[in-house]
Amino acid sequence: MIAETDGDGRTLNAMSVDVEDYFHVTVFRRGVRRDEWGTLESRVERNVDALLALFGETGVRATFFCLGEVARTHPGVVRRIAAAGHEVASHGMSHEKLDALDRAAARAEIFDSKALLEDLAGREVLGFRAPSFSVVRGTLWALDDLLDAGYRYDSSIFPIGRPDYGIADARREPHRLAAPSGRELPEFPLTVAEVFGRAVPVSGGGYFRLLPYVVTRWGFRNANDAGRPGIFYLHPWEIDPGQPDLRARLSRLGAFRHYTGLGRTAEKLRRLLTAFRFDTAAEVLRRRGLLAG
């Protein structure tokens, strides 16, 4: 196994980006029809480019879990990610949760997104992250479809108990997870910390925007002190306070969750990138002996 810490003893964590546009987010599902997507201003290219610049400044490589819909409409985004030396991975095709699709449709998205992204990136796609972390107890069948498609790892399981996602008793460290067929696939679960015996999400996204920076910093230190690498995630739209204001189409709670903290995220991310050591999810798994090559 390759060393998992640097000369200062810092744990190597994974940095990841779920590449989707602001209107792809599940919270907009009722307020924005799918047939409207092509009529709305797309911001994903400019926001990905801003993240690429920030990662370049801080010397960080990241895993970009790219939505097939974005890859199809903005192929240059995927090519630029790959050309900058980052890992290209799959976020499915349509951003439909796995449990909202029938098995055949979900399997098709798993296969089709991999083929599309490999064609654009010019390299093998190893990783998958389900939209809205929708690998849950009722969709563990997806692990077999991932294996059949040739994926080498998954990063979809949130080890928390929530009504909409998560597996509360899932393991918190990267590990080999048995699919229903008995075959195994490396799983890189989203990062949680423990507070009074309960798992608290500290891995990014809305938690990063809504909560003070010190919460994420504490959470990653908590995981690293326990010997676990963390994995951080965010979306390109989360660094974009200039995105169109569609609050009128959302519930009050949905608007709060989507728009709060957008103007502060980029600077908070810069602080995180300099406070911890980050690389791609695939590299962290390789160093832990969970991924060959």
C-alpha positions in Angstrom: 0.0 0.0 0.0 1.3 3.5 -0.9 1.6 6.0 2.0 -1.6 7.7 2.8 0.0 10.7 4.5 2.5 13.3 3.4 5.7 14.4 5.1 3.7 16.4 7.6 1.5 13.4 8.5 -1.5 14.8 6.8 -4.1 12.3 5.5 -4.8 12.3 1.8 -8.5 13.2 1.2 -10.5 13.2 -2.0 -11.9 16.3 -3.6 -15.0 15.8 -5.9 -17.4 17.9 -8.0 -20.8 16.8 -9.1 -21.0 18.4 -12.5 -24.6 19.6 -13.1 -26.2 22.9 -13.9 -28.3 24.8 -11.3 -31.6 23.7 -12.9 -30.7 20.0 -12.8 -30.9 20.0 -9.0 -33.6 17.8 -7.5 -35.1 20.8 -5.6 -36.2 22.2 -9.0 -37.8 19.1 -10.2 -41.4 20.4 -9.6 -40.7 24.0 -10.5 -38.7 23.5 -13.7 -39.9 21.0 -16.3 -37.3 18.9 -18.1 -38.4 20.3 -21.5 -37.5 23.8 -20.1 -33.8 22.9 -19.6 -32.8 24.0 -23.1 -34.5 27.4 -22.7 -32.7 28.4 -19.4 -29.3 30.1 -19.3 -26.6 27.5 -18.8 -23.9 28.4 -16.3 -22.1 25.1 -16.0 -19.2 25.9 -18.3 -18.2 29.2 -16.7 -18.5 27.6 -13.2 -16.5 24.5 -14.0 -13.8 26.8 -15.5 -13.7 28.8 -12.3 -13.3 25.6 -10.3 -10.5 24.4 -12.6 -8.7 27.7 -12.1 -9.0 27.4 -8.3 -7.8 23.9 -8.3 -4.9 24.9 -10.6 -3.9 27.7 -8.2 -3.9 25.4 -5.2 -2.3 22.4 -6.9 -5.3 20.1 -6.3 -6.5 17.3 -8.5 -10.2 16.4 -8.2 -12.7 13.9 -9.4 -15.5 15.4 -11.5 -18.6 13.2 -11.5 -20.1 14.5 -14.7 -23.8 14.3 -15.6 -24.3 12.8 -19.0 -26.8 15.5 -19.9 -24.0 18.1 -19.4 -21.5 16.1 -21.3 -23.9 15.8 -24.3 -24.7 19.5 -24.4 -21.3 20.9 -23.3 -18.7 18.3 -24.5 -15.9 20.8 -24.1 -16.4 20.9 -20.4 -15.5 17.2 -20.1 -12.5 17.6 -22.4 -11.2 20.6 -20.4 -11.5 18.6 -17.1 -9.5 15.7 -18.6 -6.9 18.0 -20.2 -6.3 19.7 -16.8 -5.3 16.3 -15.3 -8.4 15.7 -13.2 -10.4 12.5 -13.0 -13.6 12.2 -15.1 -16.2 10.0 -13.5 -20.0 9.4 -14.0 -23.0 11.1 -12.4 -25.5 9.2 -14.5 -27.3 10.7 -17.5 -30.5 12.5 -16.5 -30.1 13.3 -12.8 -33.0 11.0 -12.0 -32.6 9.2 -8.8 -32.1 5.5 -9.2 -35.2 4.7 -7.3 -37.2 6.9 -9.6 -36.2 4.8 -12.6 -37.1 1.2 -13.5 -34.2 -1.2 -13.5 -33.7 -1.2 -17.2 -33.6 2.6 -17.5 -31.2 2.9 -14.6 -28.9 0.3 -16.1 -29.0 2.1 -19.5 -28.0 5.4 -17.8 -25.1 3.6 -16.0 -23.8 2.1 -19.3 -24.5 5.1 -21.5 -22.9 7.7 -19.3 -19.7 5.7 -19.0 -19.5 5.3 -22.8 -20.2 9.0 -23.5 -17.7 10.3 -20.9 -14.9 7.9 -22.0 -15.4 9.0 -25.6 -15.0 12.7 -24.6 -12.2 12.2 -22.0 -10.2 9.7 -24.0 -9.6 7.6 -21.0 -11.4 4.9 -18.9 -14.1 6.1 -16.5 -13.6 4.3 -13.2 -16.0 5.9 -10.7 -19.8 6.5 -10.4 -21.9 8.6 -8.1 -25.6 8.3 -8.2 -27.7 11.4 -8.4 -28.9 12.5 -5.0 -26.8 9.7 -3.4 -29.6 7.3 -4.5 -27.7 4.0 -3.9 -29.8 3.1 -0.8 -31.0 -0.2 0.6 -33.7 -0.6 -2.1 -31.3 0.1 -5.0 -28.2 -2.0 -4.1 -28.9 -3.8 -7.3 -27.2 -0.9 -9.0 -23.8 -2.2 -7.7 -24.2 -5.2 -10.0 -25.0 -3.0 -13.0 -21.9 -0.9 -12.2 -19.8 -4.0 -12.2 -21.3 -5.2 -15.4 -20.6 -1.8 -17.0 -16.9 -2.0 -15.9 -16.9 0.7 -13.2 -14.1 0.2 -10.7 -15.6 2.0 -7.7 -18.7 3.8 -6.4 -19.1 6.9 -4.3 -22.9 7.1 -3.7 -23.6 5.9 -0.2 -24.1 8.4 2.6 -23.7 6.7 6.0 -26.6 8.7 7.6 -30.3 8.0 8.1 -32.4 10.5 6.1 -35.8 10.0 4.5 -34.6 10.8 1.0 -31.1 9.1 1.0 -28.5 7.3 3.1 -27.8 4.0 4.8 -27.5 4.7 8.5 -25.4 1.7 9.4 -23.1 1.8 6.3 -19.4 1.7 6.9 -17.8 5.1 7.0 -14.4 4.3 5.6 -13.5 3.3 2.0 -14.1 -0.4 1.8 -15.1 -3.3 -0.5 -18.8 -3.6 -0.7 -20.6 -6.8 -1.7 -23.2 -6.4 -4.5 -26.3 -8.7 -4.4 -24.5 -11.1 -6.7 -21.7 -11.5 -4.2 -19.1 -9.6 -6.3 -17.4 -6.7 -4.6 -16.9 -3.1 -5.6 -14.9 -0.5 -3.7 -17.1 2.1 -2.1 -15.9 5.5 -1.1 -18.8 6.7 1.3 -19.5 10.4 1.9 -17.9 11.8 5.0 -19.6 12.0 8.3 -18.5 12.9 11.8 -20.0 11.6 15.1 -21.7 13.9 17.5 -23.2 12.4 20.7 -23.3 9.0 18.9 -25.0 10.3 15.8 -23.6 10.6 12.3 -23.5 14.2 11.1 -22.8 15.0 7.4 -19.7 17.1 6.9 -18.7 16.3 3.3 -19.8 19.5 1.5 -22.7 20.5 -0.7 -25.5 22.4 1.2 -23.9 21.5 4.5 -20.8 23.5 3.5 -22.8 26.5 2.3 -25.2 26.7 5.1 -22.9 26.0 8.1 -19.8 27.8 9.2 -16.5 26.8 7.7 -15.3 25.5 11.0 -17.8 22.7 11.0 -16.4 21.2 7.8 -12.8 21.7 9.0 -13.7 20.0 12.3 -15.4 17.2 10.5 -12.5 16.4 8.2 -10.1 16.5 11.2 -12.4 14.2 13.1 -12.4 11.7 10.2 -8.6 12.0 9.6 -7.9 11.6 13.3 -10.0 8.4 13.2 -7.8 7.1 10.4 -10.4 7.7 7.6 -9.8 9.8 4.5 -12.6 12.3 3.9 -14.3 13.0 0.5 -15.6 16.5 -0.1 -18.1 17.3 -2.8 -19.7 20.4 -4.3 -21.6 21.5 -7.4 -20.4 24.1 -9.9 -23.5 26.3 -9.3 -22.6 26.5 -5.6 -19.9 29.1 -6.3 -22.1 31.2 -8.6 -24.1 33.9 -6.8 -25.0 35.4 -10.2 -27.1 32.4 -11.4 -30.7 33.2 -12.4 -33.1 33.7 -9.4 -35.8 31.1 -9.6 -37.0 31.4 -6.0 -40.6 31.9 -7.2 -40.6 28.4 -8.5 -39.5 26.9 -5.2 -40.9 26.4 -1.8 -39.6 28.7 0.9 -37.4 25.9 2.3 -36.2 24.9 -1.1 -35.2 28.5 -1.9 -33.3 28.8 1.3 -31.4 25.6 0.8 -30.5 26.4 -2.8 -29.5 30.1 -2.6 -28.1 30.6 0.8 -24.3 31.0 1.0 -23.6 31.1 -2.7 -21.4 34.2 -2.4 -19.2 32.7 0.3 -18.6 29.2 -1.1 -15.6 29.9 -3.3 -13.6 31.5 -0.5 -14.5 28.8 2.0 -13.4 26.2 -0.6 -10.1 27.9 -1.0 -9.5 27.7 2.7 -10.4 24.1 2.7 -8.1 23.3 -0.2 -5.1 24.8 1.7 -6.0 23.3 5.1 -6.1 19.7 4.0 -4.4 17.5 1.5 -6.6 16.5 -1.5 -6.4 14.3 -4.6 -8.8 12.3 -6.8 -11.1 9.7 -5.3 -9.3 7.1 -7.5 -5.9 8.0 -6.1 -7.1 7.8 -2.5 -8.5 4.4 -3.2 -5.3 3.3 -4.9 -3.2 4.4 -1.9 -5.5 2.3 0.4 -5.0 -0.7 -1.8 -8.7 -0.8 -2.9 -8.0 0.1 -6.6 -5.4 -1.5 -8.8 -3.5 0.4 -11.5 
